[in-house]
């Protein structure tokens, strides 16, 4: 335990020496930080550097270091700024959750970065809307608040490096930089040989996410205890969203 905290202290000292936006701006409301002044290339570079170190520590089975690096990443200004940017710049950036809050101005985005803290955080229930399908039926869709989306994006940065490292090589759904075209290419390579299978079994699991064991998710990869708590909170918000 002492070694683990020593490593965390060393990593925190390293973070202070990293290039990029000064982290004190993330916690000081008086800091004159402007959204347009953020160097996004340095933010991306800083986050990717930490993610590479997470993967390296995982491969070397230094799990205590993995958790310390995850803690360091999720508390860095660079990662928080990128999380807010990704939430506000995608197609759903103008859609609010149950709190009706939108981050549409540069000043609101800066304040959003400063608000992304684990202490005292609890996700709100999802806003439930129904989208009409081609067959006339309606599909329920849960919309998190802007802050919940940003927190999910922030902690995804800490979890994804390991998840991608241990993931199945031939899985393509919900994987970064993988698409339907990659799946089609893999099928072509596997099925174009003389000894390839002659039949393909297609299956669809009804209500997969509703019935799968959510408790088993976090234990598939090494997770910082703080991350585990937030994952459980977000899973709980999915159920609460059914009533909003």
Beta strands, then each sheet from edge to edge (+ up, - down):
strand 1: 127-132
strand 2: 138-143
sheet 1: 1+ 2-
end
